Amino acid sequence: MKPTLEKITLIGAGLNGPLLAILLRQRGFAVEIYERRPDMRRVRMSAGRSINLALSTRGIHALQQAGLWERMRSIIIPMKGRMMHSIAGELTFQPYGKNETEIINSISRAELNIALVNAAEEQGATIHFNQRCTGYDLKTGVIRVRNESTGEETTRETAVVIGCDGSASAIRAEMLKLSRFNFSQQYLDYGYKELTIPAGSHGEHLLETHALHIWPRGSHMLIALPNIDGTFACILFLPFEGTDSFASLSTPAEVVQFFQSRFPDAVPLMPQLADNYFSNPTGSMVTIKCSPWHVEARALLLGDAVHAIVPFFGQGLNCGFEDCTFLLELLDRHDADWPRVFGEFENERKVNTDAIADMAIENFTEMRDRVADSRFLFRKKVELALEAKYPEVFVPKYAMVTFHRIPYSVALARGAVQDRMLGELCESINRVEDLDWAKADQLIRRDLSPLETRQ
Ligand SMILES: Cc1cc2nc3c(=O)[nH]c(=O)nc-3n(C[C@H](O)[C@H](O)[C@H](O)COP(=O)(O)OP(=O)(O)OC[C@H]3O[C@@H](n4cnc5c(N)ncnc54)[C@H](O)[C@@H]3O)c2cc1C
């Protein structure tokens, strides 16, 4: 692509904004970012907002494209599988994939954000912190910005604006004023809260390091992801209302008692449990779908701003990073022909972001409930046996989403076919040895073609 001095304005220096800035700078675009928060390298982030993320193949690919993956290696911890904690304290390990390469990586949101912001500035992007976008004129391309420290309001002219401003996007709010703008938001009745398991006295992890720990309890769940400093970032998922809910746990004694009865082996590891619980905010989880994603060639939405999803497939960030690389692929292919790029971006991407949004909601039930169900675990074993015999054809849905870069919509469709197949094959057996391989062979030949995959 020929280098250009065309200036791109990004709103939001969360995770997608700086990555996109880096990729655009590498093509010679001038990039400015407006971020409403202060610079997190200088101001401590408020407690309970640092939630760890699971980074997998799609996100890693994007970081490789940006030349950043090697730099990230020092701040990630590979997680090889789920470690389930029963009420009795028994541990069961379930690998994520078929081998040691099929793993996911725990990374602190704050560390990742700082690394991306540093790299974006090194590449020559300008980031204006403390500058909240308060409006955008879709006809003239003028944005309104408020300095969050002084309250001063200013306007800026822009040629191309990309809203990377997360699930409460200000750019999307302007698009909502357009006639025939489609928008849906669906909140879960569940909220989440960050808690911490501190490091041991020698800085060591007090639980198995290379696992994502889960305490699945049906209507509620606790998970823990390892940090490089020996701590675990835990997330408690609970209904907002009702018995055993955020509303029902209103005193330190109630919180501790609840944990003792549901997550007893976690309690001795969490000396600050009640303090953490009451000082950290309770977050909500939302699925957002909308269209169109762009206004002519002037404004585009990307990442959570256009497709926020619930966190149960660990894909929100991975999917947003894939948006960034796909957008750049289109820019390269069409030589920065913005109308064409924005049109194709939405056409090809929306079907896939809708698919991962639906799979993420489905996975909520799987994580909080089914991972502890013996029939579900048996089906997982059969799934792995089928994958071992037909590695090019039968790839579990979790693996298609997490370890491949095939379109999410393909993973959803093939996953549904495989699910039906598993139902039929597991119906009357309890041991993998009893699997009817002739029938499996027949079903696979009939219903599945080899997976066209991109690593
Ligand atoms: C509990 C939880 C766990 C998660 N776990 C995972 C996981 O394991 N793996 C995964 O891939 N994803 C995960 N996600 C999803 C992931 O966090 C999001 O998909 C990702 O942060 C989206 O990045 P973004 O840049 O689009 O938005 P954000 O990260 O929300 O960034 C938006 C930025 O825009 C700024 N901003 C907002 N409004 C304005 C404005 N008006 N003007 C200027 N700036 C503005 C914000 O301050 C922010 O910095 C999780 C999410 C949650 C809630």
The ligand as an SDF file (V2000), in Angstrom:
LIG
                    3D

 53 58  0  0  0  0  0  0  0  0999 V2000
  -14.9140  -10.0470   33.1300 C   0  0  0  0  0  0  0  0  0  0  0  0
  -14.3760  -10.0250   31.7400 C   0  0  0  0  0  0  0  0  0  0  0  0
  -13.4800  -10.9910   31.3370 C   0  0  0  0  0  0  0  0  0  0  0  0
  -12.9990  -11.0080   30.0360 C   0  0  0  0  0  0  0  0  0  0  0  0
  -12.1500  -11.9990   29.6560 N   0  0  0  0  0  0  0  0  0  0  0  0
  -11.7140  -12.0560   28.3920 C   0  0  0  0  0  0  0  0  0  0  0  0
  -10.8200  -13.0810   27.9910 C   0  0  0  0  0  0  0  0  0  0  0  0
  -10.4400  -13.9380   28.7750 O   0  0  0  0  0  0  0  0  0  0  0  0
  -10.3920  -13.0970   26.6890 N   0  0  0  0  0  0  0  0  0  0  0  0
  -10.8200  -12.1770   25.7820 C   0  0  0  0  0  0  0  0  0  0  0  0
  -10.4050  -12.2780   24.6070 O   0  0  0  0  0  0  0  0  0  0  0  0
  -11.6500  -11.1890   26.1360 N   0  0  0  0  0  0  0  0  0  0  0  0
  -12.1110  -11.0950   27.4090 C   0  0  0  0  0  0  0  0  0  0  0  0
  -12.9360  -10.0760   27.7880 N   0  0  0  0  0  0  0  0  0  0  0  0
  -13.3700   -9.0970   26.7820 C   0  0  0  0  0  0  0  0  0  0  0  0
  -12.3650   -7.9670   26.5830 C   0  0  0  0  0  0  0  0  0  0  0  0
  -12.0950   -7.3550   27.8160 O   0  0  0  0  0  0  0  0  0  0  0  0
  -12.9510   -6.9380   25.6200 C   0  0  0  0  0  0  0  0  0  0  0  0
  -13.4200   -7.5700   24.4590 O   0  0  0  0  0  0  0  0  0  0  0  0
  -11.8970   -5.9070   25.2210 C   0  0  0  0  0  0  0  0  0  0  0  0
  -11.4860   -5.1880   26.3490 O   0  0  0  0  0  0  0  0  0  0  0  0
  -12.4730   -4.9640   24.1780 C   0  0  0  0  0  0  0  0  0  0  0  0
  -11.5030   -4.0240   23.8280 O   0  0  0  0  0  0  0  0  0  0  0  0
  -11.9490   -2.6060   23.2570 P   0  0  0  0  0  0  0  0  0  0  0  0
  -10.6780   -1.8730   23.0050 O   0  0  0  0  0  0  0  0  0  0  0  0
  -12.9130   -2.7840   22.1500 O   0  0  0  0  0  0  0  0  0  0  0  0
  -12.7630   -1.9390   24.4480 O   0  0  0  0  0  0  0  0  0  0  0  0
  -12.2160   -1.5270   25.8890 P   0  0  0  0  0  0  0  0  0  0  0  0
  -11.1330   -2.4110   26.3280 O   0  0  0  0  0  0  0  0  0  0  0  0
  -13.4360   -1.3660   26.7330 O   0  0  0  0  0  0  0  0  0  0  0  0
  -11.5920   -0.0930   25.6330 O   0  0  0  0  0  0  0  0  0  0  0  0
  -12.3780    1.0250   25.2980 C   0  0  0  0  0  0  0  0  0  0  0  0
  -11.5730    2.2730   25.6490 C   0  0  0  0  0  0  0  0  0  0  0  0
  -12.3050    3.4010   25.1970 O   0  0  0  0  0  0  0  0  0  0  0  0
  -12.2950    4.3940   26.2100 C   0  0  0  0  0  0  0  0  0  0  0  0
  -13.4950    5.2010   26.0230 N   0  0  0  0  0  0  0  0  0  0  0  0
  -14.7830    4.8360   26.2350 C   0  0  0  0  0  0  0  0  0  0  0  0
  -15.6180    5.8350   25.9210 N   0  0  0  0  0  0  0  0  0  0  0  0
  -14.8400    6.8610   25.4930 C   0  0  0  0  0  0  0  0  0  0  0  0
  -15.1210    8.1700   25.0480 C   0  0  0  0  0  0  0  0  0  0  0  0
  -16.3710    8.6280   24.9640 N   0  0  0  0  0  0  0  0  0  0  0  0
  -14.0900    8.9570   24.6780 N   0  0  0  0  0  0  0  0  0  0  0  0
  -12.7990    8.5140   24.7600 C   0  0  0  0  0  0  0  0  0  0  0  0
  -12.4800    7.2800   25.1900 N   0  0  0  0  0  0  0  0  0  0  0  0
  -13.4910    6.4710   25.5470 C   0  0  0  0  0  0  0  0  0  0  0  0
  -12.2930    3.6000   27.5160 C   0  0  0  0  0  0  0  0  0  0  0  0
  -11.8180    4.3540   28.5890 O   0  0  0  0  0  0  0  0  0  0  0  0
  -11.3850    2.4350   27.1530 C   0  0  0  0  0  0  0  0  0  0  0  0
  -10.0460    2.7300   27.4220 O   0  0  0  0  0  0  0  0  0  0  0  0
  -13.4270  -10.0280   29.1020 C   0  0  0  0  0  0  0  0  0  0  0  0
  -14.3170   -9.0400   29.4990 C   0  0  0  0  0  0  0  0  0  0  0  0
  -14.7940   -9.0300   30.8110 C   0  0  0  0  0  0  0  0  0  0  0  0
  -15.7640   -7.9770   31.2140 C   0  0  0  0  0  0  0  0  0  0  0  0
  1  2  1  0
  2  3  1  0
  2 52  2  0
  3  4  2  0
  4  5  1  0
  4 50  1  0
  5  6  2  0
  6  7  1  0
  6 13  1  0
  7  8  2  0
  7  9  1  0
  9 10  1  0
 10 11  2  0
 10 12  1  0
 12 13  2  0
 13 14  1  0
 14 15  1  0
 14 50  1  0
 15 16  1  0
 16 17  1  0
 16 18  1  0
 18 19  1  0
 18 20  1  0
 20 21  1  0
 20 22  1  0
 22 23  1  0
 23 24  1  0
 24 25  2  0
 24 26  1  0
 24 27  1  0
 27 28  1  0
 28 29  2  0
 28 30  1  0
 28 31  1  0
 31 32  1  0
 32 33  1  0
 33 34  1  0
 33 48  1  0
 34 35  1  0
 35 36  1  0
 35 46  1  0
 36 37  1  0
 36 45  1  0
 37 38  2  0
 38 39  1  0
 39 40  1  0
 39 45  2  0
 40 41  1  0
 40 42  2  0
 42 43  1  0
 43 44  2  0
 44 45  1  0
 46 47  1  0
 46 48  1  0
 48 49  1  0
 50 51  2  0
 51 52  1  0
 52 53  1  0
M  END
$$$$
